Amino acid sequence: MIEKNYQPADIESRMSRVWEESGAFKAGRPERKGAAPFSIVIPPPNVTGSLHMGHALNNTLQDVLCRFERMRGRDVLWQPGTDHAGIATQMVVERQLMERQEPGRRDLGRAKFLERVWQWKAESGDTIVNQLKRLGASCDWSRERFTMDEGLSRAVVKVFVELHREGLIYKDKRLVNWDPKLLTAISDLEVEQVEVKGSLWHLRYPIEGKPFNPDDPASFIVVATTRPETMLGDTAVAVHPENERLGHLIGQHVILPLVGRRIPIIGDDYADPEKGSGAVKITPAHDFNDFEVGKRHGLPQINVFDREGCLNLVDNEDYLRGLPEGAQQFAEELHQVERFAARKRIVERLESFGFLEKIEPNVHTVPHGDRSGVVIEPFLTDQWYVDAHTLAQPAIAAVRSGATTFVPKNWEKTYYEWMENIQPWCISRQLWWGHQIPAWYGPDGKVFVAETEEEAVGHALGYYVEQEVITEEQGREMAEDPAKREGFIVRDEDVLDTWFSSGLWAFSTLGWPDETPEVQRYYPTNTLVTGFDIIFFWVARMMMLSLHFMKEVPFSIVYIHALVRDEKGAKMSKSKGNVIDPLNLIEKFGADALRFTLSAMAAQGRDIKLAESRVDGYRSFATKLWNSCRFAEMNGAAIPAGFAPKEAKETLNRWIMHETALATREVTEAIEAYRFNDAANAIYRFVWNVYCDWYVELTKPLLMGEDGPAKTETRGMIAWVRDEILKLLHPFMPFITEELWSVTARRDQMLVLTDWPLKAPSISPEQIAMSLATPTDPLIPPALLVPESVPFSDPAAEAEIGWLVDLLSTVRSVKAEMNIPPSTLTPLVLVGASAETKDRAQRWSDVAKRMARLSEISFADTTPDGAVQLLVRGEAVAIPLKGVVDVAAERTRLEKELGKADADIKRADAKLSNEKFVANAKEEVVEEEKEKREAAVARREKILEALERLKKAS
C-alpha cells in the first residue's frame, strides 16, 4: 500500500540497498548473455572530490542513458572509477600531516609518505563514490577501478615504454606552466586566468653605438612589459618587418639595461605595429609566445628564476655569458630575491638610470595555480613529452569520417582547432603521488626506459659493457647481485600527469593489456558524456591513445553537456558565494527532483540556469505522481488477468492509449537523439497535463458510478497507464518510480530490469550518427519504431477527447485572460457547429460544465453580440460577456498592462543597444536583459490578442 506522504529520503536509502543487494546494475547478467552490449566509461572524478553540480549533471545524463538501454534489454556496463588526482591528493595528505603536527612529506621521505597517501585513500577515498550512489548512479560498482590500482598501473607503464620505443615519448627542454609553491609543472586545465589591476612598465633600451640620452628618442627603443623582472633574461627585441617607424632598426642591437647584454633587434610578425610602442622584448625562457619567436630566430634561452620563483643569477652560466665586468656584482645583489620583490628593486634601479619612461595602470589576466593560488611562471625545464602531433592525426581523421560524432556537432570545430594546432604534451610532474616514470639514468645520464627495474638494469649493463665502462665480469656480478649495482642506475623521480593514465581509461578499465572478455565485449564503448572543458585534456587524449593501441575509436558518440550556472546565469564560484551544493538539494527535495530538474534543463548547447525553485517545482511533480498513484490505488485500479489495453471499448480509455503511445514514442526518440530536455519535458507534460489533469479527472464519473464493464475497464486502464508512466519516468526519477512499482502490484521483477515500453528500433549506429548530423530531422524514422507493447493509435478517440480537452483548455485560458473569477459561471455558444461536434458536446455536456465552470452550452448559427469568439479545431466557439465582464473596464486594464509591457521592452532595448553596457556588463546581466525583453514581448502579444477579442465583442 502506498504511504500517504511522499518522503524521498526514506525511499532513496531503501531503494539504493535493494538495487545493490540484487546486483541489478551488474554487466554480464546471465539472462543478457546474448544481448547487445552498451557501455559507458564514467569520467573518473578525483578521489579527493565531493559531488558538485557538474558531477550531478554529468552523471544524471549518463544514468538516464544506462537505465534506458538496460530497460531496452541491452547488456549495460557503466564502468565506474576514480582518478588519483596527483596534486590534489598530495596536498590533502600534506595538509593532514600539518594539522596533526606530524612530520611533513620531506621529513617522511617518499616511501613513507606514499604509505600515508594509500592509508588516506583507504579511509577517505570513497566519499565521491558514495555520493554518486546517493544520486542514483547505476554503475556496475563491482567493477570499480582506480587509476593507481595494479592493473591500470601496468597499462600505464606498458603504454609509456611502447611509445618511447616508437619515438613518440621523449625528453626535452621546453617551457611549462610552473607552480613555484607546489614546485611542479601543471597542465593548462590547472591554471586559472585571474583578472588583476596591474601596471604596464615602458622601458627604454639603448641602441648600440648611440650615447644613451633619456631625452633623445633616437638613442633608444621603447618596450612595454607587465613583468619587468623577466627582462634580465631578454635575448632580443622584436619589430614587425613592415613597421614604417621602427623597421629600419632591424638588424641592429640594443644593450639590455642594468645587465649590459648585447641583444639583436629582429623582424617578426609577432610584434604588432599598432600596439604599444610597436616593439616587444623577447624572453624565450619566460614567455610561451617568446619561446616560439626564439625558436624561429635561434635565440638563446636564459632562465633567470629557480624552482621557487626567486632570481637565480650567481653561477648561472647562461645569464652571465658575454656580460661586461661588474655583472657578477649585480647578480649577487639580486640572487635569491623573490620575484615580486625583485620586480620592485629592478623598477627602482631602471628609474634611477633613466631607463623607465612611464608606468601605466593596466588590467590584465594573470595565470594562477588553481590549487596553490600563486602566480604561475612559464619556466624552462627538462620534462617528458608525448609527440601529440603524430598521435593526433588518426584522431582527427576518426571524427572527420564520422567514426566518432560530437553532440552537439558544433563542438567538432573546437576539437579540430585544438588538435590541428596541438603542441607536444608535457606528461611529467614533480610530485611523489602518481605513476613514477619508468625511466632510469646511468652514471653518465643516459636514460633506460623499461617496464621493470630488472629490465632497465639489463639494458644498462649491456650498454655499459659494450661501451667498456664496465667489464663483462663486472656486468655479470652486478646482474647476479643487486647489492653490487646499488646506485649504478637511478630511477627518474618524476611521476606522470594524471591525464596520461586517464587517457587510457576506455580500455585499461576493461583489463587491457590482458585480452580479457570485458575488452572483447565492451570495447569500443558507445557513448561518452562529458563537459566541454576537457575535450582537449581527456576526450582528445583518449581518442589518440585508444586509436594507437586498440586500433579503434574508444566511443562512437561524445555528448558534450553544458555548464550549470546560478539562476542569474553567472558561473558558480566560491569567491562569488553562488555555489549550489547538489547534496543540499538532495537533502531538501530528494535526488529524483534534482535529477529531473537537470534533465529537463539540459538543452543541447545551452547552459543551465539553476534555481532552487525549479528543483522545488519538480519535487511537486514527484508528489503529483505519488498522489495520482494513491488515487488509482484507492479507486481499486489494478490490471486484471488477461487485460488487453488495445481491446478497450470506452472512447476515453482508447484516447489515453493513443496519448500513451505518442508520449512513449516522443520520449524514446528524444533520448536516442540525446535531447534529454525534450524527453523529460515530454514525460512531464504527459503525466501532469494529459494523465493527471485530464484523464484522471475525466474518469471520475465512471469510477464513482455503478460497477460494470466500463468501470472495470477504466480501472484496468488507469493501472496500465500508470505502469507505462513509471517505465518512462524511471531513467529520470529512478527512486520514486521503483518504489511505486514495488508497492502498486505483485511484480515479476524490479522496474530497473523491466522492459521499456518500446522495443529498440532496428537502426544501426551509422544511421544514428547520420541522424545526429542533421538534428532537424527525427533521429529514428517513425517506420522503424513499431510499438509492440504500446497499443495502436486511435485517431477517432483522439478527435473526440482531444476536441473536449482543447475546448475546455481554451475556455479556461480566455476566462483567465479576461480576468473572470474562476467561480463565475458563464454560458458557452457553439457557432455553426457540425453534427459531429453537436453530438460530442451533448455527450460531454455535464463534464464540460463542471470542468470549465459553464452555466449552459447552446448552439447558434452566428456569434451572439457582445461575445468573445474563439476557434477550437477549426470551429467557432463564443463566450457571451454581457453581465459577466465590464468590457470598458477590462479594456482599460489591458491597455494599462500593454503600456507596462511596452515600457519594459523600451527599457531593455535601451540597454541592449548601448554598446558600452553590452561590452562591460557581466554576461549573465546581458542575458537577463534579453530574457526580460523576450518575456515582455510575449506578454505584449497576449495582451494584444485579448484586446482584439474585446474589440470584436463590443
HELIX and SHEET records of a PDB file:
HELIX    1   1 PRO A    8  SER A   22  1                                  15    
HELIX    2   2 PRO A   30  ARG A   32  5                                   3    
HELIX    3   3 MET A   53  MET A   71  1                                  19    
HELIX    4   4 GLY A   86  GLU A   99  1                                  14    
HELIX    5   5 ARG A  105  LEU A  108  1                                   4    
HELIX    6   6 ARG A  110  SER A  124  1                                  15    
HELIX    7   7 THR A  127  LEU A  135  1                                   9    
HELIX    8   8 TRP A  141  ARG A  143  5                                   3    
HELIX    9   9 GLU A  150  ARG A  165  1                                  16    
HELIX   10  10 ASP A  188  GLU A  190  5                                   3    
HELIX   11  11 PRO A  217  SER A  219  5                                   3    
HELIX   12  12 PRO A  228  GLY A  233  5                                   6    
HELIX   13  13 GLY A  247  LEU A  249  5                                   3    
HELIX   14  14 PHE A  288  HIS A  297  1                                  10    
HELIX   15  15 GLU A  317  LEU A  320  1                                   4    
HELIX   16  16 ALA A  327  LEU A  334  1                                   8    
HELIX   17  17 ARG A  339  SER A  352  1                                  14    
HELIX   18  18 ALA A  388  ARG A  400  1                                  13    
HELIX   19  19 TRP A  411  GLU A  420  1                                  10    
HELIX   20  20 GLU A  453  GLU A  466  1                                  14    
HELIX   21  21 GLU A  472  GLU A  480  1                                   9    
HELIX   22  22 PRO A  482  ARG A  485  5                                   4    
HELIX   23  23 THR A  498  SER A  502  1                                   5    
HELIX   24  24 TRP A  505  SER A  508  1                                   4    
HELIX   25  25 PRO A  517  TYR A  522  1                                   6    
HELIX   26  26 PHE A  532  ILE A  534  5                                   3    
HELIX   27  27 ILE A  535  ALA A  540  3                                   6    
HELIX   28  28 ARG A  541  MET A  550  1                                  10    
HELIX   29  29 PRO A  582  PHE A  589  1                                   8    
HELIX   30  30 ALA A  591  ALA A  600  1                                  10    
HELIX   31  31 GLU A  612  MET A  634  1                                  23    
HELIX   32  32 PRO A  645  GLU A  647  5                                   3    
HELIX   33  33 THR A  651  GLU A  672  1                                  22    
HELIX   34  34 PHE A  676  ARG A  685  1                                  10    
HELIX   35  35 PHE A  686  VAL A  696  3                                  11    
HELIX   36  36 GLU A  697  MET A  704  1                                   8    
HELIX   37  37 PRO A  709  LEU A  729  1                                  21    
HELIX   38  38 PRO A  734  THR A  744  1                                  11    
HELIX   39  39 LEU A  751  LEU A  753  5                                   3    
HELIX   40  40 PRO A  765  ALA A  773  1                                   9    
HELIX   41  41 PRO A  782  LEU A  784  5                                   3    
HELIX   42  42 PRO A  795  GLU A  817  1                                  23    
HELIX   43  43 ALA A  835  ARG A  843  1                                   9    
HELIX   44  44 SER A  845  ALA A  852  1                                   8    
HELIX   45  45 VAL A  887  LEU A  912  1                                  26    
HELIX   46  46 GLU A  915  ASN A  920  1                                   6    
HELIX   47  47 GLU A  923  ALA A  953  1                                  31    
SHEET    1   A 2 PRO A  37  VAL A  41  0                                        
SHEET    2   A 2 ASP A  75  GLN A  79  1                                        
SHEET    1   B 2 GLY A  81  THR A  82  0                                        
SHEET    2   B 2 ARG A 145  PHE A 146  1                                        
SHEET    1   C 4 THR A 184  ILE A 186  0                                        
SHEET    2   C 4 ILE A 169  ASP A 179 -1                                        
SHEET    3   C 4 GLU A 377  VAL A 386 -1                                        
SHEET    4   C 4 TRP A 425  CYS A 426 -1                                        
SHEET    1   D 3 PHE A 220  THR A 225  0                                        
SHEET    2   D 3 VAL A 191  PRO A 206 -1                                        
SHEET    3   D 3 LEU A 356  GLY A 369 -1                                        
SHEET    1   E 4 HIS A 253  ILE A 255  0                                        
SHEET    2   E 4 ARG A 262  GLY A 267 -1                                        
SHEET    3   E 4 ALA A 236  VAL A 239  1                                        
SHEET    4   E 4 ALA A 279  ILE A 282 -1                                        
SHEET    1   F 3 THR A 405  VAL A 407  0                                        
SHEET    2   F 3 PHE A 555  HIS A 561  1                                        
SHEET    3   F 3 THR A 525  GLY A 531  1                                        
SHEET    1   G 2 SER A 428  ARG A 429  0                                        
SHEET    2   G 2 VAL A 495  LEU A 496 -1                                        
SHEET    1   H 3 VAL A 447  VAL A 449  0                                        
SHEET    2   H 3 ALA A 439  TYR A 441 -1                                        
SHEET    3   H 3 VAL A 490  ARG A 491 -1                                        
SHEET    1   I 2 VAL A 564  ASP A 566  0                                        
SHEET    2   I 2 ILE A 608  LEU A 610  1                                        
SHEET    1   J 4 LEU A 854  ALA A 860  0                                        
SHEET    2   J 4 THR A 826  VAL A 831  1                                        
SHEET    3   J 4 GLU A 875  PRO A 880 -1                                        
SHEET    4   J 4 ALA A 867  VAL A 872 -1                                        
END                                                                             
